[in-house]
Amino acid sequence: VAEVVFHMAAPDSSINSHQPQYSVNVPGTQNVIDACVDTGVKRLIYTSSPSVVFDGVHGIFSAAES
């Protein structure tokens, strides 16, 4: 059993539509979490992108990381 899983997968971003990112990222991340729980992985490290907190136009959105 792995002790750590790094989740870094995501589709390319699209300015025109956020639906493809949502429909891949949300269930895909849930699948990774479920697999970690099912197999007893102790730690999941999830990476994201700057676009989660910064859109390139406005200031950095408020965010908390834990």
Beta strands, then each sheet from edge to edge (+ up, - down):
strand 1: 4-7
strand 2: 43-46
sheet 1: 1+ 2+
end
